Amino acid sequence: MRANKMTKIYNEIVKFGNGFGSLMDAIPNPDTVLRKSGSTYAGYRDLLYDAHLWSCIQSRKSGTLSTQYELVGANSQFITEVFNKLDIQQLAEDILDSLLYGFQPIEIYWKNEGDFTIPYKAVSKPQELFYIDSEGKLRYKPNGQAKGVKLPEMKFLDIRNKPSHSAPYGTALLSKCYWPIKFKNGGIRFWVNFMERYGMPLLIGKYSRGASKAESERLAEELAGMTEDSVIVTPNDIEISMEEPHRYSSVRLYSEMIKLSNSEVSKAILSQTLTTEVSSGSKAAAETHYKIRNEIIRSDMRLVESAINTLIGYIVKLNFGHTDGTQFRYITEQENLHTKLDRDLKIQRFGGITFSSDYWIKQYGYSREDLD
């Protein structure tokens, strides 16, 4: 009796598709922004035309893409030769796109080369062509077909950013940038209209009493043309003056709205604002922001490492029939320092070479007081 009761703890109660109204086995994307705005992933891609957002994305990606990597394990030499023919840098950048859209399918193209089957290309595919089924698996949705197609094993990399039961399609950072950028673009349009209307000085023409209506209308036309030609010819009894508009409060309002929108985008992509909007601040604040940036970069590195290690598993399994411990990993600055220190200590101990104080100061940041 007790055994029968205990078996219930091994069964899944709340299954992956529960809580979502699904059609033909497809779990709808619960992304609130896409649903309420009526937008699509193409709308998310349009956001990338925003210069500030693009700058933030490049800043975040560069932290990972500028870091060297290494391959360790039994088949590391074989994997190195394969990766030399594959654009790993572009693959890593495509993997990081999952941060922006929530998930990123990447198709692997294979070919036979001698006795081996190796990937020669990895191409990211549009999110609109895929959906998640009730088992949490990625499916391809060909045009005109109601039901999706199961993907062959080892054909796709299914990368998702922080997926969960309530967010099966992952967490899209662009969803947090959608409204700030929309509001900013609207504000810029209003600002341009404002400048067209109030940015130019107001030209005032004064006639003496008794001027006819035709003369007044002609002067108005001449003043309108003066805004482009800056030249006008009038009788000496006509007075023309310029008056500057005083609407600085409205200008500040538009400027502050754009600044606030950019700040929200910075926080969404970088989790802070200092690196893109720095003007002044304390050293402690800068160090805090630097620490946050490093934590974000390390998180991104883990995402790329996990995806590429999945690809390595495919390669090893197809060619050797098993998956060994070959690993792709980024070499962080701290790891580089430890490796260099270990090397220098071995050289000094076993090579009979003694490094000077200047060397230790230059390479490891010691001071004279530390070495005396």
PABAPA-32693 format. One record per residue (C-alpha): y, z, x; residue in one letter; residue number from 1. Coordinates in Angstrom, 1 decimal. Example, Ala and Ser with C-alpha at 12.3 -4.5 7.8 and 13.67 -1.06 7.14 Angstrom:
REM residues 2
PT       c2       c3       c1   aa     i
PT     -4.5      7.8     12.3    A     1
PT     -1.1      7.1     13.7    S     2
This chain:
REM residues 372
PT       c2       c3       c1   aa     i
PT      0.0      0.0      0.0    M     1
PT      2.3      1.0      2.8    R     2
PT      1.5     -2.2      4.7    A     3
PT      2.3     -4.3      1.6    N     4
PT      5.7     -2.6      1.4    K     5
PT      6.4     -3.1      5.0    M     6
PT      5.8     -6.8      4.9    T     7
PT      9.0     -7.2      3.0    K     8
PT     11.1     -6.4      6.0    I     9
PT      9.7     -9.5      7.8    Y    10
PT     10.8    -11.9      5.0    N    11
PT     14.2    -13.5      4.8    E    12
PT     16.0    -12.3      1.7    I    13
PT     19.4    -13.9      2.0    V    14
PT     18.7    -17.5      3.1    K    15
PT     21.1    -19.7      4.8    F    16
PT     22.1    -21.8      1.8    G    17
PT     22.6    -18.8     -0.6    N    18
PT     26.1    -18.4     -1.8    G    19
PT     27.0    -22.1     -1.6    F    20
PT     26.8    -24.6     -4.4    G    21
PT     24.9    -27.4     -2.7    S    22
PT     24.1    -31.0     -3.7    L    23
PT     21.1    -32.9     -2.4    M    24
PT     20.3    -30.1      0.2    D    25
PT     23.8    -30.3      1.7    A    26
PT     25.8    -27.1      2.2    I    27
PT     29.5    -27.8      1.5    P    28
PT     31.9    -27.0      4.2    N    29
PT     33.6    -23.7      3.2    P    30
PT     36.7    -24.5      5.3    D    31
PT     39.5    -23.2      3.1    T    32
PT     42.2    -25.5      4.6    V    33
PT     40.1    -28.6      4.1    L    34
PT     39.2    -27.6      0.6    R    35
PT     42.6    -26.5     -0.7    K    36
PT     44.7    -29.1      1.1    S    37
PT     42.5    -32.0      0.2    G    38
PT     42.4    -33.1      3.8    S    39
PT     39.6    -34.2      6.0    T    40
PT     38.6    -34.0      9.6    Y    41
PT     40.7    -37.1     10.1    A    42
PT     43.6    -34.9      9.0    G    43
PT     42.7    -32.4     11.7    Y    44
PT     42.7    -35.2     14.2    R    45
PT     46.2    -36.3     13.1    D    46
PT     47.4    -32.8     14.1    L    47
PT     46.7    -33.8     17.8    L    48
PT     49.9    -35.9     17.7    Y    49
PT     51.9    -32.7     17.8    D    50
PT     53.1    -32.3     21.4    A    51
PT     53.0    -28.5     21.4    H    52
PT     49.4    -28.3     20.0    L    53
PT     48.3    -31.0     22.5    W    54
PT     49.8    -28.9     25.4    S    55
PT     48.0    -25.8     24.2    C    56
PT     44.7    -27.6     23.9    I    57
PT     45.0    -29.1     27.4    Q    58
PT     46.0    -25.7     28.8    S    59
PT     42.9    -24.1     27.3    R    60
PT     40.5    -26.8     28.2    K    61
PT     41.8    -27.1     31.8    S    62
PT     40.7    -23.5     32.5    G    63
PT     37.0    -24.6     32.1    T    64
PT     37.2    -28.3     33.2    L    65
PT     38.9    -27.4     36.5    S    66
PT     36.2    -25.0     37.5    T    67
PT     33.3    -26.1     39.7    Q    68
PT     29.7    -25.7     38.6    Y    69
PT     26.3    -25.3     40.2    E    70
PT     22.7    -26.0     39.2    L    71
PT     20.1    -23.4     40.1    V    72
PT     16.3    -23.4     39.5    G    73
PT     13.1    -25.2     40.4    A    74
PT     14.2    -28.7     39.3    N    75
PT     17.9    -28.4     40.3    S    76
PT     17.7    -31.3     42.7    Q    77
PT     16.3    -33.6     40.1    F    78
PT     18.9    -32.5     37.5    I    79
PT     21.7    -33.0     40.1    T    80
PT     20.6    -36.6     40.6    E    81
PT     20.6    -37.1     36.8    V    82
PT     24.0    -35.5     36.4    F    83
PT     25.4    -37.7     39.2    N    84
PT     24.9    -40.7     36.9    K    85
PT     26.2    -38.8     33.8    L    86
PT     29.9    -38.1     33.0    D    87
PT     29.5    -34.3     32.9    I    88
PT     33.2    -33.7     32.9    Q    89
PT     33.6    -35.8     29.7    Q    90
PT     30.6    -34.1     28.2    L    91
PT     32.1    -30.7     28.8    A    92
PT     35.4    -31.8     27.2    E    93
PT     33.5    -33.1     24.2    D    94
PT     31.6    -29.8     23.9    I    95
PT     35.0    -28.0     23.9    L    96
PT     36.1    -30.1     20.9    D    97
PT     33.8    -27.9     18.8    S    98
PT     36.4    -25.2     19.2    L    99
PT     38.9    -27.4     17.4    L   100
PT     36.7    -28.7     14.6    Y   101
PT     34.1    -25.9     14.3    G   102
PT     31.2    -28.2     15.2    F   103
PT     30.7    -31.2     17.4    Q   104
PT     27.6    -33.5     17.2    P   105
PT     26.9    -35.3     20.5    I   106
PT     24.3    -38.1     20.6    E   107
PT     22.3    -38.4     23.8    I   108
PT     21.3    -41.9     24.9    Y   109
PT     18.1    -42.0     26.9    W   110
PT     16.5    -44.7     29.1    K   111
PT     13.4    -45.0     31.3    N   112
PT     14.1    -45.1     35.0    E   113
PT     11.0    -45.5     37.1    G   114
PT      8.6    -42.7     36.0    D   115
PT     11.3    -40.6     34.4    F   116
PT     13.2    -40.5     31.1    T   117
PT     16.8    -39.6     31.7    I   118
PT     20.1    -39.5     29.7    P   119
PT     22.6    -42.1     30.8    Y   120
PT     25.3    -41.4     28.2    K   121
PT     26.4    -38.7     25.8    A   122
PT     28.8    -39.6     23.0    V   123
PT     30.6    -37.3     20.6    S   124
PT     30.3    -38.5     17.0    K   125
PT     32.7    -37.9     14.0    P   126
PT     32.1    -34.8     12.0    Q   127
PT     32.3    -36.7      8.7    E   128
PT     29.0    -38.4      9.4    L   129
PT     27.0    -35.1      9.4    F   130
PT     26.3    -32.1      7.2    Y   131
PT     24.4    -28.8      7.4    I   132
PT     21.3    -28.5      5.2    D   133
PT     20.0    -25.4      3.5    S   134
PT     17.9    -24.5      6.6    E   135
PT     21.0    -24.6      8.8    G   136
PT     20.0    -27.9     10.5    K   137
PT     22.3    -30.7     11.3    L   138
PT     21.7    -33.9      9.3    R   139
PT     23.1    -37.4      9.6    Y   140
PT     24.7    -38.9      6.5    K   141
PT     24.6    -42.7      6.6    P   142
PT     27.1    -44.5      4.5    N   143
PT     25.9    -45.1      0.9    G   144
PT     23.1    -42.7      1.1    Q   145
PT     23.1    -39.5     -1.0    A   146
PT     20.6    -37.6      1.1    K   147
PT     21.0    -37.2      4.8    G   148
PT     18.5    -38.1      7.6    V   149
PT     16.8    -35.6      9.8    K   150
PT     17.8    -36.0     13.4    L   151
PT     15.0    -36.7     16.0    P   152
PT     14.3    -33.9     18.4    E   153
PT     16.2    -34.0     21.7    M   154
PT     18.5    -36.7     20.4    K   155
PT     21.6    -34.7     19.5    F   156
PT     23.4    -31.6     20.8    L   157
PT     24.6    -29.6     17.9    D   158
PT     27.5    -27.5     19.2    I   159
PT     29.1    -25.0     16.8    R   160
PT     31.9    -22.6     17.5    N   161
PT     31.1    -19.1     16.2    K   162
PT     28.9    -20.2     13.3    P   163
PT     27.9    -17.6     10.7    S   164
PT     26.4    -17.3      7.3    H   165
PT     29.9    -17.6      5.7    S   166
PT     30.9    -20.4      8.2    A   167
PT     27.8    -22.6      8.8    P   168
PT     30.0    -25.4     10.1    Y   169
PT     31.6    -23.1     12.7    G   170
PT     35.1    -21.8     13.0    T   171
PT     37.7    -24.6     13.4    A   172
PT     40.8    -23.5     15.4    L   173
PT     42.7    -26.5     14.0    L   174
PT     42.4    -25.0     10.5    S   175
PT     44.7    -22.2     11.8    K   176
PT     47.2    -24.8     13.1    C   177
PT     47.2    -27.0     10.0    Y   178
PT     50.0    -25.3      7.9    W   179
PT     52.2    -24.3     10.8    P   180
PT     52.3    -27.9     12.0    I   181
PT     52.8    -29.3      8.5    K   182
PT     55.7    -26.9      8.0    F   183
PT     57.2    -27.7     11.4    K   184
PT     57.0    -31.5     10.7    N   185
PT     58.7    -30.9      7.3    G   186
PT     61.4    -28.8      9.0    G   187
PT     62.0    -31.5     11.6    I   188
PT     62.5    -34.1      8.9    R   189
PT     65.0    -31.9      7.1    F   190
PT     66.7    -31.2     10.5    W   191
PT     67.0    -35.0     11.2    V   192
PT     68.5    -35.5      7.7    N   193
PT     70.9    -32.6      8.3    F   194
PT     72.0    -34.1     11.6    M   195
PT     72.6    -37.5     10.1    E   196
PT     74.7    -36.0      7.4    R   197
PT     76.5    -33.2      9.3    Y   198
PT     76.0    -34.0     13.0    G   199
PT     78.8    -36.5     13.2    M   200
PT     82.5    -35.5     13.1    P   201
PT     84.1    -35.9      9.7    L   202
PT     86.7    -38.7      9.9    L   203
PT     89.8    -38.1      7.7    I   204
PT     92.3    -40.8      6.9    G   205
PT     95.7    -39.9      5.3    K   206
PT     97.9    -42.5      3.5    Y   207
PT    101.5    -42.0      2.6    S   208
PT    102.2    -41.8     -1.1    R   209
PT    102.2    -45.0     -3.0    G   210
PT     99.2    -46.6     -1.3    A   211
PT     97.2    -48.9     -3.6    S   212
PT     93.6    -48.4     -4.5    K   213
PT     92.6    -51.5     -2.5    A   214
PT     94.3    -50.1      0.6    E   215
PT     92.5    -46.8      0.2    S   216
PT     89.1    -48.5     -0.2    E   217
PT     89.8    -50.7      2.9    R   218
PT     90.7    -47.6      5.0    L   219
PT     87.4    -46.0      3.8    A   220
PT     85.5    -49.0      5.0    E   221
PT     87.3    -49.1      8.3    E   222
PT     86.5    -45.4      8.9    L   223
PT     82.8    -46.0      8.0    A   224
PT     82.7    -48.8     10.6    G   225
PT     84.4    -46.6     13.1    M   226
PT     81.4    -44.4     13.3    T   227
PT     79.5    -47.3     15.1    E   228
PT     82.3    -49.2     16.8    D   229
PT     84.6    -46.3     17.6    S   230
PT     87.6    -48.8     17.1    V   231
PT     90.0    -49.1     14.3    I   232
PT     93.4    -50.8     13.8    V   233
PT     95.8    -49.3     11.2    T   234
PT     99.5    -49.3     10.5    P   235
PT    101.5    -46.5     12.2    N   236
PT    102.0    -44.7      8.9    D   237
PT     98.3    -43.9      8.5    I   238
PT     97.1    -40.7     10.0    E   239
PT     93.5    -40.4     11.2    I   240
PT     91.9    -37.2     12.4    S   241
PT     88.4    -35.8     13.1    M   242
PT     87.0    -32.5     11.9    E   243
PT     83.9    -30.9     13.4    E   244
PT     81.4    -29.5     10.9    P   245
PT     80.7    -25.8     11.2    H   246
PT     77.1    -25.3     10.1    R   247
PT     75.6    -23.5     13.0    Y   248
PT     73.6    -21.0     10.8    S   249
PT     71.6    -23.9      9.3    S   250
PT     70.9    -25.3     12.8    V   251
PT     69.5    -21.9     13.9    R   252
PT     67.4    -21.7     10.7    L   253
PT     65.7    -25.0     11.5    Y   254
PT     65.3    -24.1     15.2    S   255
PT     63.8    -20.7     14.4    E   256
PT     61.3    -22.2     12.0    M   257
PT     60.1    -24.7     14.6    I   258
PT     59.9    -22.0     17.2    K   259
PT     57.9    -19.8     14.8    L   260
PT     55.5    -22.6     14.0    S   261
PT     54.9    -23.3     17.7    N   262
PT     54.3    -19.6     18.3    S   263
PT     51.6    -19.6     15.6    E   264
PT     49.9    -22.6     17.1    V   265
PT     50.0    -21.0     20.6    S   266
PT     48.3    -17.8     19.2    K   267
PT     45.7    -19.8     17.4    A   268
PT     44.7    -21.9     20.4    I   269
PT     45.4    -19.6     23.4    L   270
PT     45.3    -16.2     21.7    S   271
PT     48.8    -15.6     23.2    Q   272
PT     52.2    -17.3     23.6    T   273
PT     53.4    -16.4     27.1    L   274
PT     52.0    -19.5     29.0    T   275
PT     53.7    -22.0     26.7    T   276
PT     56.8    -20.1     25.6    E   277
PT     57.7    -17.9     28.5    V   278
PT     61.4    -17.1     28.9    S   279
PT     61.5    -13.5     30.2    S   280
PT     59.2    -10.5     30.2    G   281
PT     57.7     -7.7     32.3    S   282
PT     55.0     -8.1     34.9    K   283
PT     52.7     -5.9     32.8    A   284
PT     53.0     -8.4     29.9    A   285
PT     52.3    -11.3     32.1    A   286
PT     49.2     -9.5     33.5    E   287
PT     48.0     -8.8     30.0    T   288
PT     48.4    -12.4     29.0    H   289
PT     46.6    -13.6     32.2    Y   290
PT     43.7    -11.3     31.4    K   291
PT     43.4    -12.6     27.8    I   292
PT     43.5    -16.2     29.1    R   293
PT     40.7    -15.4     31.6    N   294
PT     38.6    -13.9     28.8    E   295
PT     39.1    -17.0     26.6    I   296
PT     38.2    -19.3     29.5    I   297
PT     35.0    -17.3     30.2    R   298
PT     34.1    -17.6     26.5    S   299
PT     34.6    -21.4     26.6    D   300
PT     32.5    -21.6     29.8    M   301
PT     29.6    -19.8     28.1    R   302
PT     29.8    -22.4     25.2    L   303
PT     29.7    -25.3     27.6    V   304
PT     26.9    -23.7     29.7    E   305
PT     24.8    -23.1     26.7    S   306
PT     25.1    -26.7     25.4    A   307
PT     24.4    -28.3     28.8    I   308
PT     21.5    -26.0     29.5    N   309
PT     20.1    -27.2     26.2    T   310
PT     20.4    -30.8     27.5    L   311
PT     18.7    -29.7     30.8    I   312
PT     15.8    -28.3     28.7    G   313
PT     15.4    -31.7     27.0    Y   314
PT     15.3    -33.5     30.4    I   315
PT     12.8    -31.1     31.9    V   316
PT     10.6    -31.1     28.8    K   317
PT     10.5    -34.9     28.6    L   318
PT      9.7    -35.4     32.3    N   319
PT      7.6    -32.4     33.2    F   320
PT      6.2    -31.2     29.9    G   321
PT      7.8    -27.8     30.0    H   322
PT     11.1    -26.0     30.2    T   323
PT     11.7    -24.1     33.4    D   324
PT     14.6    -21.9     34.5    G   325
PT     16.9    -24.6     35.8    T   326
PT     20.4    -23.5     34.8    Q   327
PT     23.9    -25.0     34.7    F   328
PT     26.6    -22.5     35.3    R   329
PT     30.3    -22.4     36.3    Y   330
PT     31.3    -20.7     39.5    I   331
PT     34.1    -18.3     38.7    T   332
PT     36.8    -17.3     41.1    E   333
PT     35.2    -13.8     41.5    Q   334
PT     31.8    -15.4     42.2    E   335
PT     33.4    -17.6     44.8    N   336
PT     34.9    -14.6     46.5    L   337
PT     31.6    -12.8     46.6    H   338
PT     29.8    -15.8     48.0    T   339
PT     32.5    -16.3     50.6    K   340
PT     32.4    -12.6     51.6    L   341
PT     28.6    -12.6     51.9    D   342
PT     28.8    -15.7     54.1    R   343
PT     31.5    -14.3     56.4    D   344
PT     29.6    -11.0     56.8    L   345
PT     26.4    -12.9     57.7    K   346
PT     28.3    -15.1     60.2    I   347
PT     29.9    -12.1     61.8    Q   348
PT     26.7    -10.1     61.9    R   349
PT     24.2    -12.7     63.0    F   350
PT     26.4    -15.4     64.5    G   351
PT     28.2    -13.3     67.0    G   352
PT     31.6    -14.3     65.7    I   353
PT     34.3    -11.8     65.0    T   354
PT     37.0    -12.8     62.6    F   355
PT     40.6    -11.8     63.3    S   356
PT     42.7     -9.5     61.2    S   357
PT     44.8    -12.4     60.2    D   358
PT     41.7    -14.2     58.8    Y   359
PT     40.8    -11.2     56.5    W   360
PT     44.4    -10.9     55.3    I   361
PT     44.6    -14.6     54.5    K   362
PT     41.2    -15.0     52.9    Q   363
PT     40.8    -11.8     50.9    Y   364
PT     44.4    -10.5     50.4    G   365
PT     44.1     -7.4     52.6    Y   366
PT     47.2     -5.9     54.1    S   367
PT     47.7     -4.7     57.7    R   368
PT     47.5     -1.1     56.5    E   369
PT     44.0     -1.8     55.0    D   370
PT     42.7     -3.0     58.3    L   371
PT     44.3     -0.5     60.7    D   372
